[in-house]
Amino acid sequence: MQSRAISKIIILGAIALVGMLFVQGVWLANSLDSRKRQFSQNVQAALQAASTSIIKYNEGDITTLQPIEQLSSNYFVVPINDAIQPSLLKSVLLSEFNRRNIRETFEFSIYDCSNEKIVFGSYISQNDQALINSEFPDITKDDYYFSVLFPNISFQLINEMSIWLSSSFILLLIVSVFVYTVVALFRQKKLADFQRDFINNMAHEFKTPLAAIGASSEMMLHEEMESNRRKQHICLINKETVRLTHQVDQFLQISKLDKASPELNITSINLQELITACADQFSWLIKKQNGTIDIELPKEEIYISTDKSHLSYCVHNLIDNAIKYGGMPPRVLIELRQEGNCKISIKDNGKGILKADRNFIFDKFYRISTGDIHDVKGFGLGLYYVKMMTKLLGGDIHLERSDDSGSTFVLEINDYEK
């Protein structure tokens, strides 16, 4: 119920923020368009006044003036068809633009009406007096028109809206923080689910051996029994104690690995002997389940410098998983190859791993499951430990293949280098 309420809040928050972004975007676009229209109207009024001043200066007929042509948002043509002195044109343009508070940089050009060729052009910056005071040629013909171009008008108009753009940036930042928070929230929820599963699994894992120890010890305390039967109960207690100790040691190893790099005891080891020793530890279990463990090793002995204890645990864990998640009866194939790095591949005959799970199988606490109670016992720490320790030893582990015929994990390892 709580999860559903959180989802509703997130959805409503996302809709509100997206709506605000949309409204802000539309408002900015409309505001920019309005500023462009206002700028265009001001420029046309200034150019109309400038052309009127020039015709009056030439003692012409202002009734012959034609409308200003705006060929684009920043380019205007004034068909004055009269004599134009560049110095006079510059002067009246600056005067009319300043009167209407038009401070943008512009270029003006004078064209010959007879051949449409440019006879003069100038770049005018309101902040650069050197350009304004430059000398102009003397143009004597009386059939010219001129054009004005504002090359940076879009940038300048946007720059004038810097305050509103800043508010949009802040809103975008808020959206980014919201998205990050939602992602972090879901990650935390996922981690909380993993931890909950871990606690449930740990309770089930510890409950069985503790119950066996309790039952056996109680029988030994309250019942008279033969020495053979007492010995059986003692063996059971010892077996379950060793099992619990192993599980606690596993937690401690993971905890040390998370906090800092554990101390490594680097020695030269024989990989064939290590693999064979790890496989032999499961001989009783494989025999009990009528399964097989096949080992394919190269004839030439392979030695590497690494930590024997940690590498043995990695191989042991992979074999253990192959038996747990394999078919019935389990069929495990272990191969050792030397292709640059030493590669130890361990294949099972299980149902394979779904694609949706493959990217997470090395994550801490992650277990392939359909609920809190798992058919296969464990804590979701084994592959995480193998991944972390293999990297610490300078190697790597990956899932090579997984289909209906089983899964193959490949452990790559070589001489440890500090």
C-alpha positions in Angstrom: 0.0 0.0 0.0 2.8 2.3 0.9 4.7 1.5 -2.3 1.5 2.3 -4.3 1.2 5.7 -2.6 4.8 6.5 -3.3 4.3 5.6 -7.0 1.3 7.9 -7.2 3.2 10.8 -5.6 6.1 10.3 -8.0 3.8 10.1 -11.1 1.9 13.3 -10.0 5.2 15.1 -9.3 6.6 14.0 -12.7 3.4 15.3 -14.4 3.6 18.6 -12.6 7.2 19.1 -13.4 6.8 18.2 -17.1 3.8 20.5 -17.2 5.8 23.3 -15.7 8.6 22.7 -18.2 6.2 22.7 -21.1 4.5 25.9 -20.0 7.9 27.5 -19.4 9.1 26.4 -22.9 5.9 27.7 -24.6 6.1 31.0 -22.6 9.8 31.5 -23.6 9.1 30.7 -27.3 6.1 33.2 -27.3 8.1 35.8 -25.5 11.0 35.5 -28.0 8.6 35.7 -30.9 6.9 38.8 -29.3 10.3 40.4 -28.9 11.2 39.7 -32.5 7.9 41.2 -33.7 8.5 44.3 -31.6 12.0 44.6 -32.8 10.9 44.2 -36.4 8.3 47.0 -36.0 10.8 49.3 -34.3 13.4 48.7 -37.1 10.8 49.3 -39.9 9.7 52.5 -38.2 13.3 53.6 -37.9 14.1 52.8 -41.5 10.9 54.5 -42.7 12.0 57.7 -40.8 15.6 57.4 -42.1 14.4 57.1 -45.7 12.1 60.1 -45.2 15.0 62.1 -43.9 17.2 61.2 -46.9 14.5 62.1 -49.4 13.9 65.4 -47.6 17.6 66.1 -47.6 17.6 65.4 -51.4 14.5 67.6 -51.7 12.6 64.7 -53.2 8.9 63.7 -53.0 8.3 61.6 -49.9 5.0 60.3 -51.5 7.1 58.1 -53.8 8.4 56.1 -50.8 7.7 52.3 -51.1 7.1 50.0 -48.1 10.0 48.5 -46.3 10.7 44.9 -47.4 11.6 42.4 -44.6 13.2 39.5 -46.3 14.0 37.6 -43.1 13.9 38.2 -39.4 17.1 40.2 -39.4 17.4 41.5 -43.0 15.5 44.7 -44.3 15.5 46.3 -47.7 14.6 50.0 -48.2 13.7 50.7 -51.9 14.3 54.5 -51.7 15.4 54.9 -55.4 17.2 58.1 -54.8 20.7 59.5 -54.2 22.3 58.1 -51.0 25.4 59.5 -49.4 26.9 56.8 -47.1 27.9 59.3 -44.4 24.3 60.7 -44.3 22.8 57.2 -44.3 25.0 56.2 -41.4 24.1 59.3 -39.5 20.4 59.0 -39.9 20.4 55.3 -39.2 22.3 55.7 -35.9 20.0 58.6 -35.0 16.8 56.8 -35.6 18.0 53.5 -34.0 19.1 55.3 -30.9 15.8 57.2 -30.7 14.0 53.8 -30.6 16.6 52.3 -28.2 17.9 49.9 -30.9 21.4 49.1 -29.7 22.2 46.0 -31.8 25.1 45.8 -34.1 24.1 46.1 -37.8 25.5 46.2 -41.3 24.2 48.5 -44.1 24.8 48.3 -47.8 24.0 50.6 -50.7 22.9 49.1 -54.1 22.7 50.5 -57.6 19.2 50.0 -58.8 20.3 49.6 -62.4 22.4 46.5 -61.9 21.6 45.4 -58.4 25.3 45.6 -57.5 26.6 46.7 -54.1 28.4 50.0 -54.3 29.1 50.4 -50.6 28.9 48.4 -47.4 29.7 49.0 -43.7 29.7 47.2 -40.4 28.4 49.4 -37.6 28.9 48.6 -34.0 27.2 50.9 -31.5 30.1 50.3 -29.1 32.9 50.8 -31.6 33.4 54.5 -32.4 36.3 53.8 -34.8 34.0 52.2 -37.2 31.4 54.9 -36.9 33.9 57.7 -37.7 35.4 56.0 -40.8 35.5 57.9 -44.1 33.0 57.3 -46.9 33.3 57.6 -50.7 31.3 60.2 -52.5 28.4 58.6 -54.5 26.8 61.0 -57.0 24.1 59.0 -58.8 20.5 59.3 -57.8 19.2 55.8 -58.2 20.0 53.7 -55.2 18.4 51.7 -52.5 19.9 50.3 -49.2 19.6 47.3 -47.0 20.2 46.7 -43.3 21.3 43.4 -41.7 21.4 42.6 -38.0 23.7 39.6 -37.9 23.5 38.8 -34.2 19.9 39.8 -33.4 18.7 36.3 -32.3 21.6 36.0 -29.9 21.1 39.5 -28.6 17.4 39.0 -28.1 18.0 35.8 -26.2 20.7 37.6 -24.1 18.1 40.2 -23.2 16.0 37.3 -21.8 18.8 36.0 -19.6 16.8 36.3 -16.4 14.0 34.2 -17.7 16.4 31.7 -19.2 18.1 31.5 -15.8 14.7 30.6 -14.2 14.2 27.9 -16.9 17.6 26.5 -16.1 16.8 26.4 -12.4 13.5 24.6 -13.2 15.5 22.2 -15.4 17.9 21.6 -12.5 14.9 20.9 -10.2 13.6 18.4 -12.7 17.1 16.8 -12.8 17.3 16.6 -9.0 13.7 15.1 -9.0 14.7 12.4 -11.5 17.9 11.6 -9.6 15.9 11.4 -6.4 13.4 9.0 -8.0 16.1 6.8 -9.4 17.9 6.8 -6.0 14.6 6.0 -4.3 14.0 3.0 -6.5 17.6 1.8 -6.0 17.1 2.0 -2.3 13.8 0.2 -2.5 15.5 -2.5 -4.6 18.3 -2.8 -2.0 15.8 -2.9 0.8 13.9 -5.7 -1.0 17.2 -7.6 -1.4 18.1 -7.1 2.3 14.6 -8.2 3.3 15.1 -11.4 1.2 18.5 -11.8 2.7 17.2 -11.6 6.3 14.4 -14.1 5.4 16.8 -16.5 3.8 19.3 -16.1 6.6 16.5 -16.9 9.1 15.6 -20.1 7.2 19.3 -21.0 6.8 20.0 -20.6 10.5 16.7 -22.1 11.7 17.4 -25.6 10.3 20.8 -26.2 11.9 19.9 -24.5 15.1 16.8 -26.7 15.4 18.8 -29.8 14.7 21.4 -28.8 17.3 18.7 -28.0 19.8 16.8 -31.2 19.3 20.0 -33.4 19.5 21.3 -31.6 22.6 17.9 -31.9 24.3 17.7 -35.6 23.6 21.2 -36.1 24.9 20.3 -34.3 28.1 17.0 -35.9 28.9 17.3 -39.4 27.4 19.5 -42.4 28.2 21.0 -43.6 24.9 23.5 -46.0 23.6 27.0 -44.7 22.8 26.6 -45.2 19.0 23.4 -43.2 19.0 25.0 -40.5 21.2 27.9 -40.4 18.8 25.5 -39.8 15.9 23.9 -36.9 17.7 27.4 -35.5 18.5 28.3 -35.8 14.8 25.1 -34.1 13.8 25.8 -31.2 16.2 29.3 -30.9 15.0 28.2 -30.9 11.4 25.6 -28.2 11.9 28.1 -26.2 13.9 30.6 -26.3 11.1 27.9 -25.3 8.7 26.9 -22.3 10.8 30.6 -21.3 11.3 31.1 -21.4 7.5 28.1 -19.2 6.9 29.3 -16.7 9.6 32.8 -16.7 8.1 31.3 -15.9 4.7 29.5 -12.9 6.1 32.7 -11.7 7.8 34.7 -12.1 4.6 32.1 -10.1 2.6 32.1 -7.4 5.3 36.0 -7.1 5.2 35.9 -7.0 1.4 33.4 -4.1 1.4 35.4 -2.1 3.9 38.9 -2.6 2.7 41.1 -4.9 0.6 41.9 -8.1 2.6 45.4 -9.3 3.1 46.6 -11.6 0.4 48.9 -14.5 0.8 50.5 -14.8 -2.7 52.1 -18.1 -3.4 52.8 -20.3 -6.5 50.0 -22.8 -6.8 49.3 -25.7 -9.1 45.9 -25.0 -10.8 45.2 -28.7 -11.6 45.7 -29.6 -8.0 43.5 -26.8 -6.8 40.6 -27.6 -9.1 40.8 -31.3 -8.3 40.8 -30.6 -4.6 37.8 -28.3 -4.9 35.8 -30.9 -6.9 36.7 -33.6 -4.4 34.9 -31.7 -1.7 31.6 -32.3 -3.5 32.2 -36.0 -4.2 29.9 -37.1 -1.4 27.1 -34.7 -2.4 27.4 -35.7 -6.1 27.3 -39.4 -5.2 24.2 -38.8 -3.0 22.4 -37.2 -5.9 23.7 -39.7 -8.5 25.4 -36.9 -10.4 28.8 -36.5 -12.0 31.6 -33.9 -12.0 33.8 -34.2 -15.1 37.2 -32.4 -15.1 39.2 -31.7 -18.3 42.7 -30.5 -17.5 45.7 -30.0 -19.8 48.5 -32.5 -19.5 51.1 -29.8 -18.8 50.9 -28.5 -15.3 50.0 -24.8 -14.9 51.4 -22.7 -12.0 50.3 -19.2 -11.2 51.1 -16.8 -8.4 47.9 -16.0 -6.5 46.1 -16.3 -3.1 45.3 -20.0 -2.8 42.6 -19.7 -0.1 40.6 -17.0 -1.9 40.9 -18.6 -5.4 39.9 -22.0 -3.9 36.8 -20.3 -2.4 35.9 -18.8 -5.8 36.1 -22.2 -7.6 34.3 -23.9 -4.7 31.5 -21.4 -4.9 31.1 -21.8 -8.7 31.0 -25.6 -8.3 28.5 -25.3 -5.5 26.2 -23.1 -7.6 26.5 -25.5 -10.5 25.2 -28.3 -8.3 22.5 -26.2 -6.7 21.1 -24.8 -9.9 21.9 -27.7 -12.1 19.5 -30.4 -13.2 18.6 -33.6 -11.4 20.8 -35.5 -11.4 23.5 -32.7 -11.6 26.1 -32.9 -14.4 29.0 -30.5 -13.9 31.9 -30.0 -16.3 35.0 -28.2 -15.2 37.6 -27.2 -17.9 41.0 -25.5 -17.5 42.4 -23.7 -20.5 45.4 -21.5 -21.0 44.7 -18.9 -23.7 46.8 -15.9 -22.6 45.1 -15.9 -19.2 44.2 -19.1 -17.4 40.5 -19.8 -17.9 38.5 -22.0 -15.6 35.1 -22.8 -17.0 32.3 -24.4 -15.0 29.2 -25.6 -16.8 26.0 -27.0 -15.3 23.0 -28.7 -16.8 20.3 -26.5 -15.3 17.6 -24.5 -17.0 19.8 -21.4 -17.7 19.5 -17.9 -16.4 16.9 -15.5 -17.8 18.1 -12.5 -19.7 16.4 -10.2 -17.2 18.6 -11.6 -14.4 22.0 -11.8 -16.2 23.0 -8.2 -15.6 22.4 -8.5 -11.8 23.7 -12.0 -10.9 26.9 -10.5 -9.6 25.2 -7.8 -7.5 25.2 -8.0 -3.7 22.2 -9.9 -2.2 20.7 -10.6 -5.7 19.1 -14.0 -6.1 17.0 -15.5 -8.9 13.7 -16.0 -7.2 9.9 -15.7 -7.5 9.4 -14.8 -3.8 10.9 -14.6 -0.4 11.2 -18.4 0.0 13.8 -19.8 -2.4 13.9 -23.4 -3.7 17.8 -23.1 -3.5 19.3 -22.1 -0.2 21.7 -19.2 -0.1 22.2 -15.5 0.6 22.9 -13.9 -2.7 26.5 -13.2 -1.7 28.5 -16.0 -3.4 28.8 -14.6 -6.9 29.3 -11.1 -5.5 32.2 -12.3 -3.5 33.7 -14.2 -6.4 33.4 -11.1 -8.6 35.0 -8.8 -6.1 37.8 -11.2 -5.1 38.6 -12.2 -8.7 39.1 -8.5 -9.5 41.2 -8.1 -6.5 43.4 -10.9 -7.7 43.7 -9.3 -11.1 41.3 -11.5 -12.9 37.6 -11.5 -14.0 34.5 -13.6 -14.1 31.7 -13.6 -16.6 28.7 -15.6 -17.7 29.8 -17.1 -21.1 26.6 -18.7 -22.1 23.2 -19.6 -20.6 20.4 -21.5 -22.3 18.1 -24.5 -21.8 21.1 -26.8 -21.7 22.7 -25.0 -18.8 25.0 -22.1 -17.8 28.7 -21.7 -18.2 30.8 -19.4 -15.9 34.3 -18.5 -16.9 36.9 -17.5 -14.3 39.9 -15.7 -15.8 43.0 -15.6 -13.6 46.7 -15.0 -14.0 49.8 -14.2 -12.0 49.0 -11.6 -9.3 50.7 -8.3 -9.9 50.8 -5.7 -7.1 
